[in-house]
Every structure is written in structure tokens, then in C-alpha cells.
């Protein structure tokens, strides 16, 4: 819009008239200046608001930067760019799952466009219970049909879809690999986070069944804070164990360095579901490629932002698993790793 204004300034030799003309002129320029100053505000107001993704994960903020990077990569593959075409609000729980109800209530009140919960069954279940309209993209370790997240894998038939990473199969397989790596180990300690209810229950049940079939004894220890992790390791020394199985949990995933240091101090062969703790010095890991899962959740999130309905996106199943051995740690523990087992590893840290 173009503004036209006409004005006339009468200049007289009288002092009063002279001041009047100056005031009239200054009023006009003040008006023009005010209109000009208002233009940027008007332009900003007309800019479209970016869609918002509420991203929820149980890990600590900044503990594993590759996770968020993988999610952004998936968004990019779907044609969405964070900060340009979409805003992502990252909510890292650091194991405080009790924060979920208030967090989800806020996201739903503000009507975010998508809720993404990669690697957090607890967040996915809480989101599904809280909304039937806002799309949810999950990354869960258990069967999403059994959890009630979707009607079926091929036809989710609701507001949720995502990826399943086969927790039961992975848990049993990891214990089997530990038994193969440590043939003389019979007493296994299991570290679990009871705050992550679903993972706690599944891991406990599957490990008991797998241990029974292998003739092993498993003893559970609970931890949901740094201090409780320290206390659990102190308990191992009072009731000696041959090895440690760290349960799959986002809280533990962000404590790789702490867990590796405690295991080294107690000379305990230990395994985790993610490779990050093995990079820090833990003996071995076996599990889904978490970065790949976060990327897949990012792809589905971007697809939904582009207009695809969750019900039209079948639930994916993880196909990428990683078996990593830290040979330096094995040597420090006096372990001989068979060449056949090393050949089966996806990566050996020497």
C-alpha cells in the first residue's frame, strides 16, 4: 500500500507563524516516520508461523549429540529443515519420567503439530494416552500393537506410527553373546531403572527366561540416579558377580562414562544396549542402531509435516543391529576373545 499525503506550510515573518509552520512540518515527518517504523512489524506479523515438533527423550540434554543430529538428518531427508521450515522443541528428561504428564499437557494445550518420542516407550505411551488427534511418531523397544499404540503394524489406524526395535529378541541375544564371550561367568547382575516401567518389566521377564535356558543366575539391582548407580556397584562387591548386564534405558545411555569407570574400578565385565558406553570403556554392546532409529523417526515426522497421515505410514521394524567389542577392555580384564566371536562383531575397538 502506498500512502499519499499533501500538506501546505505557510511561512510568515511573524514569530508565532514561523513556529506554527515548523510544528506543522515536524508533525508530518513524525507521521511518516511512525508509518515507516510500523512497516517491519506488519511484515513480521504476516510471516507464516513454522510448524512445531515436540521432541521427547529420556536421555540427558547434550549427553549423546548424535541422537538429535540423526533426527535432524531424517527431517532433512523428508524435505524439512529445522529453523527454516520447522521448529523443534527438544525436551530431554534425564530419566525424570514423572515430568511427562505436565510436559504433554503443555504441548497439547499449544497444539504442536507432531510429538516425536524416539527411543522412549514411556513417552510414547504417555503421549498416546494424552491425545487422540496430534500425530505421534514413536521409537519403541517393544511390540507397539501389544502396547496399544497402533492397531496393526501395516495399518496403524490412529494418530501414532513409528519404529519397533525388538527389545525382547535383542535382550536375549545380548545375554547369549555375553555368555559366549564369558563362558565361565554364571552370576549376572542386572542394572535396571524402575522409573522406566515398561522397559523394566520387559527386561526383567525376558532375562529371567533367557538365563534359565542358558543355566545362568541373574540378580537385579535398581538405579534411577547417579548416586543409586554408585550404590549398585558398591553392592556388587559385597555379593560378588561375574558380569553385569545394563538394562536398555535412556537414563543409562547418557551415563556411559560413569558406568565404564565403575566397571573398570570393580573389574566387572559389562555390556550395554548402546555402543557409546563401549567407546567409553565398557566391554561390549549389542542392540539396535539408535542413531538409525532416531533418523527414521525424523523421516516419518517430516512426512507427516508434509501432509501424510500417521495411519498411512506402516510401523517400521529395525533392521540395523550393532555388536561392538572393546578389545582393550577385554585384555585389561585378562579375557581371551575367540577369533570367531571377533569376526562376528560389527566393530572391534583395539
C-alpha positions as CSV (number, residue, x, y, z in Angstrom):
1,X,0.0,0.0,0.0
2,X,1.3,3.5,-1.0
3,X,0.5,6.4,1.2
4,X,-0.1,9.9,-0.4
5,X,-0.2,13.0,1.8
6,X,-0.4,16.7,0.8
7,X,0.3,19.5,3.1
8,X,1.0,23.2,2.9
9,X,3.3,25.1,5.1
10,X,2.8,28.8,5.3
11,X,5.9,30.8,6.3
12,X,5.4,34.3,7.7
13,X,7.9,36.7,9.2
14,X,5.9,36.6,12.4
15,X,7.5,34.6,15.2
16,X,4.3,32.8,16.1
17,X,3.7,31.8,12.4
18,X,7.2,30.6,12.0
19,X,6.9,28.3,15.0
20,X,3.5,27.2,13.7
21,X,5.0,26.2,10.3
22,X,7.8,24.3,11.9
23,X,5.4,22.4,14.1
24,X,3.2,21.5,11.2
25,X,6.2,20.2,9.2
26,X,7.6,18.2,12.2
27,X,4.1,16.7,12.7
28,X,4.1,15.4,9.2
29,X,7.6,13.9,9.3
30,X,6.7,12.4,12.7
31,X,3.7,10.8,11.0
32,X,5.8,9.4,8.1
33,X,8.4,8.2,10.5
34,X,5.7,6.4,12.5
35,X,4.3,4.7,9.5
36,X,7.7,3.6,8.3
37,X,8.6,2.2,11.7
38,X,5.4,0.2,11.7
39,X,6.1,-1.4,8.3
40,X,8.6,-4.0,9.7
41,X,6.2,-5.0,12.4
42,X,3.4,-5.5,9.9
43,X,5.7,-7.6,7.7
44,X,6.7,-9.8,10.6
45,X,3.1,-10.3,11.6
46,X,2.3,-11.5,8.1
47,X,5.1,-14.1,8.0
48,X,3.7,-17.7,8.4
49,X,4.4,-19.4,11.7
50,X,6.5,-22.5,11.5
51,X,5.0,-25.9,12.5
52,X,6.3,-27.1,15.9
53,X,7.5,-30.6,16.7
54,X,7.6,-31.6,20.4
55,X,10.6,-33.9,20.7
56,X,10.8,-36.0,23.9
57,X,13.5,-38.4,25.0
58,X,14.6,-39.8,28.4
59,X,18.3,-39.0,28.0
60,X,20.2,-36.1,29.4
61,X,20.5,-33.0,27.3
62,X,23.8,-33.0,25.3
63,X,24.8,-36.4,26.5
64,X,24.6,-38.0,23.1
65,X,24.6,-35.3,20.4
66,X,24.4,-37.8,17.6
67,X,20.8,-38.6,18.5
68,X,19.5,-35.1,17.8
69,X,21.7,-34.9,14.7
70,X,20.3,-38.2,13.4
71,X,16.7,-36.9,14.0
72,X,17.5,-33.7,12.1
73,X,19.0,-35.7,9.2
74,X,15.8,-37.7,8.9
75,X,13.8,-34.4,8.8
76,X,16.1,-33.2,6.0
77,X,15.6,-36.4,4.1
78,X,11.9,-35.8,4.2
79,X,12.3,-32.2,2.9
80,X,12.1,-30.3,6.3
81,X,14.8,-28.1,7.7
82,X,14.9,-27.2,11.3
83,X,14.8,-23.4,11.8
84,X,13.7,-22.8,8.3
85,X,10.6,-24.9,7.7
86,X,10.0,-26.4,11.1
87,X,10.7,-25.6,14.8
88,X,11.8,-28.5,17.0
89,X,11.4,-28.1,20.8
90,X,13.8,-30.6,22.5
91,X,12.7,-32.0,25.8
92,X,15.3,-34.2,27.5
93,X,14.0,-35.9,30.6
94,X,17.3,-37.2,32.0
95,X,15.4,-40.1,33.5
96,X,12.7,-38.0,35.2
97,X,9.7,-39.7,33.6
98,X,7.5,-38.1,36.2
99,X,7.7,-34.9,34.2
100,X,5.8,-36.4,31.3
101,X,2.2,-35.5,32.3
102,X,2.9,-31.8,32.7
103,X,5.1,-31.7,29.6
104,X,2.5,-33.3,27.4
105,X,-0.3,-31.2,28.8
106,X,1.6,-28.1,27.7
107,X,2.4,-29.5,24.2
108,X,-1.3,-30.4,23.7
109,X,-2.5,-27.1,25.0
110,X,-0.3,-25.3,22.5
111,X,-1.4,-27.8,19.8
112,X,2.0,-28.7,18.5
113,X,2.0,-30.3,15.0
114,X,3.8,-33.5,15.9
115,X,5.0,-35.3,19.0
116,X,8.2,-37.3,18.4
117,X,9.3,-39.8,21.0
118,X,12.3,-41.7,19.6
119,X,13.8,-44.2,22.0
120,X,11.3,-43.7,24.8
121,X,8.4,-46.2,25.3
122,X,7.3,-44.3,28.4
123,X,6.9,-41.0,26.4
124,X,5.1,-42.8,23.6
125,X,2.6,-44.4,25.9
126,X,2.1,-41.1,27.8
127,X,1.5,-39.2,24.6
128,X,-0.9,-41.8,23.2
129,X,-2.9,-41.6,26.4
130,X,-2.9,-37.8,26.4
131,X,-4.1,-37.1,22.8
132,X,-6.0,-38.9,20.0
133,X,-5.6,-36.1,17.5
134,X,-2.0,-34.8,17.5
135,X,0.2,-37.1,15.4
136,X,2.8,-39.1,17.4
137,X,5.9,-40.7,15.9
138,X,7.5,-43.2,18.3
139,X,10.6,-45.3,18.5
140,X,9.8,-48.2,21.0
141,X,11.6,-51.3,22.0
142,X,8.5,-53.5,22.5
143,X,5.7,-54.6,20.2
144,X,3.6,-51.4,19.6
145,X,0.5,-53.5,18.9
146,X,0.8,-55.1,22.3
147,X,1.5,-51.7,23.9
148,X,-1.7,-50.4,22.4
149,X,0.0,-47.7,20.3
150,X,-1.3,-49.0,17.0
151,X,-4.0,-51.4,15.7
152,X,-1.5,-53.3,13.5
153,X,1.9,-52.8,12.0
154,X,0.8,-52.4,8.5
155,X,-2.3,-50.3,9.3
156,X,-1.7,-48.2,12.4
157,X,-5.3,-46.8,12.2
158,X,-4.9,-43.9,14.5
159,X,-2.7,-40.9,15.3
160,X,0.5,-42.8,16.0
161,X,3.2,-44.7,14.0
162,X,6.9,-45.2,14.2
163,X,9.6,-47.9,14.5
164,X,9.9,-51.0,16.7
165,X,13.4,-52.1,17.8
166,X,12.7,-55.7,19.0
167,X,13.6,-55.4,22.7
168,X,12.8,-59.0,23.6
169,X,14.9,-60.6,20.9
170,X,17.8,-58.1,21.5
171,X,17.8,-58.6,25.3
172,X,18.0,-62.4,24.9
173,X,20.6,-62.2,22.2
174,X,22.8,-59.9,24.2
175,X,22.8,-62.2,27.2
176,X,23.7,-65.1,24.8
177,X,26.6,-63.1,23.4
178,X,27.8,-62.3,26.9
179,X,27.7,-66.0,27.8
180,X,29.7,-66.8,24.7
181,X,32.2,-64.1,25.5
182,X,32.4,-65.1,29.2
183,X,31.9,-68.9,29.2
184,X,33.0,-69.1,32.9
185,X,30.5,-66.5,34.1
186,X,27.5,-67.8,35.9
187,X,26.2,-65.0,38.1
188,X,25.0,-62.0,36.2
189,X,24.0,-58.7,37.9
190,X,21.3,-56.7,36.0
191,X,21.0,-53.0,36.4
192,X,17.5,-51.6,35.8
193,X,15.7,-48.3,36.1
194,X,12.3,-48.9,37.8
195,X,11.1,-45.5,36.7
196,X,11.0,-46.7,33.1
197,X,8.2,-49.1,33.9
198,X,7.7,-50.8,30.5
199,X,11.4,-51.4,29.9
200,X,11.8,-52.6,33.5
201,X,9.1,-55.2,33.2
202,X,10.1,-56.5,29.8
203,X,13.8,-56.7,30.6
204,X,13.2,-58.5,33.9
205,X,10.9,-61.1,32.3
206,X,12.9,-61.7,29.2
207,X,16.2,-62.0,31.1
208,X,14.8,-64.5,33.6
209,X,13.6,-66.7,30.7
210,X,16.9,-66.4,28.7
211,X,19.0,-67.0,31.8
212,X,17.0,-70.1,32.7
213,X,17.6,-71.6,29.2
214,X,21.4,-70.9,29.5
215,X,21.7,-72.1,33.0
216,X,22.7,-68.7,34.4
217,X,21.7,-66.9,37.6
218,X,20.6,-63.2,37.3
219,X,20.3,-60.8,40.2
220,X,18.5,-57.4,39.7
221,X,19.7,-54.1,41.1
222,X,17.7,-50.8,40.7
223,X,19.0,-47.4,39.9
224,X,17.4,-44.2,38.7
225,X,20.0,-41.6,39.9
226,X,23.8,-41.2,39.7
227,X,24.0,-42.0,43.4
228,X,22.0,-45.1,43.0
229,X,24.3,-46.3,40.2
230,X,27.2,-45.9,42.6
231,X,25.3,-47.7,45.3
232,X,24.6,-50.6,43.0
233,X,28.2,-51.1,42.1
234,X,29.1,-51.0,45.8
235,X,26.6,-53.8,46.3
236,X,28.3,-55.9,43.6
237,X,31.4,-56.1,45.8
238,X,29.5,-57.4,48.8
239,X,27.8,-60.1,46.7
240,X,30.4,-60.8,44.0
241,X,29.1,-61.2,40.5
242,X,30.8,-62.5,37.4
243,X,29.4,-59.9,34.9
244,X,26.9,-57.0,34.6
245,X,24.0,-56.6,32.2
246,X,22.9,-53.0,32.0
247,X,19.3,-52.7,31.0
248,X,18.2,-50.7,28.0
249,X,17.2,-47.3,29.3
250,X,17.8,-43.7,28.1
251,X,19.0,-42.7,31.6
252,X,21.8,-45.2,31.5
253,X,22.6,-44.4,27.8
254,X,23.7,-40.9,28.9
255,X,25.9,-42.3,31.7
256,X,28.4,-44.3,29.6
257,X,31.5,-42.8,31.1
258,X,30.3,-43.2,34.7
259,X,29.3,-46.9,34.1
260,X,32.6,-47.7,32.2
261,X,34.7,-46.1,35.0
262,X,32.8,-48.0,37.8
263,X,33.0,-51.3,35.8
264,X,36.8,-50.8,35.3
265,X,37.3,-50.0,39.0
266,X,35.5,-53.1,40.1
267,X,37.0,-55.2,37.2
268,X,33.5,-56.2,36.1
269,X,32.8,-57.3,32.5
270,X,29.8,-55.4,31.5
271,X,27.5,-54.9,28.5
272,X,25.0,-52.3,27.4
273,X,22.5,-51.9,24.6
274,X,24.3,-48.9,23.0
275,X,27.8,-48.7,21.7
276,X,28.5,-45.3,23.4
277,X,29.4,-46.9,26.7
278,X,31.7,-49.3,24.9
279,X,33.5,-46.4,23.3
280,X,33.9,-45.1,26.9
281,X,35.4,-48.5,28.0
282,X,32.6,-51.0,28.7
283,X,33.4,-54.5,27.4
284,X,30.6,-55.0,24.8
285,X,27.3,-53.9,23.5
286,X,24.6,-55.4,21.3
287,X,21.4,-53.7,20.1
288,X,19.6,-51.6,17.6
289,X,21.5,-48.7,16.0
290,X,19.9,-45.9,18.0
291,X,21.1,-43.2,15.6
292,X,19.4,-45.0,12.7
293,X,16.2,-45.3,14.8
294,X,16.2,-41.5,15.5
295,X,16.8,-40.9,11.8
296,X,13.8,-43.0,10.8
297,X,11.6,-41.1,13.4
298,X,12.8,-37.9,11.8
299,X,11.8,-39.1,8.3
300,X,8.3,-40.0,9.5
301,X,8.0,-36.7,11.4
302,X,8.9,-34.8,8.2
303,X,6.5,-36.9,6.1
304,X,3.6,-36.0,8.5
305,X,4.5,-32.3,8.4
306,X,4.3,-32.6,4.6
307,X,0.7,-33.9,4.9
308,X,0.9,-37.7,5.2
309,X,-1.4,-39.1,7.9
310,X,0.1,-41.4,10.6
311,X,-2.4,-44.1,9.7
312,X,-0.9,-44.2,6.2
313,X,2.6,-44.9,7.5
314,X,3.2,-48.6,8.4
315,X,5.2,-49.2,11.6
316,X,8.9,-49.9,10.6
317,X,11.0,-52.6,12.1
318,X,14.7,-52.2,12.9
319,X,17.0,-53.9,10.5
320,X,20.3,-52.5,11.7
321,X,21.9,-54.0,14.8
322,X,25.4,-53.5,16.2
323,X,27.7,-55.8,18.1
324,X,30.7,-54.0,19.4
325,X,33.6,-55.4,21.5
326,X,36.2,-53.3,23.3
327,X,39.3,-55.5,22.9
328,X,41.4,-53.1,25.1
329,X,39.0,-53.7,28.0
330,X,38.9,-57.4,27.4
331,X,42.7,-57.5,27.7
332,X,42.7,-55.4,30.8
333,X,40.3,-57.9,32.4
334,X,42.5,-60.9,31.3
335,X,39.9,-62.2,28.8
336,X,40.7,-64.2,25.7
337,X,38.1,-63.4,23.0
338,X,37.8,-66.1,20.4
339,X,38.6,-65.2,16.8
340,X,35.2,-66.5,15.7
341,X,33.4,-64.1,18.1
342,X,35.6,-61.2,17.0
343,X,34.8,-62.0,13.3
344,X,31.1,-61.7,14.1
345,X,31.5,-58.2,15.7
346,X,30.4,-55.2,13.7
347,X,33.3,-53.3,15.3
348,X,36.2,-54.1,17.5
349,X,37.8,-51.3,19.5
350,X,41.6,-52.0,19.9
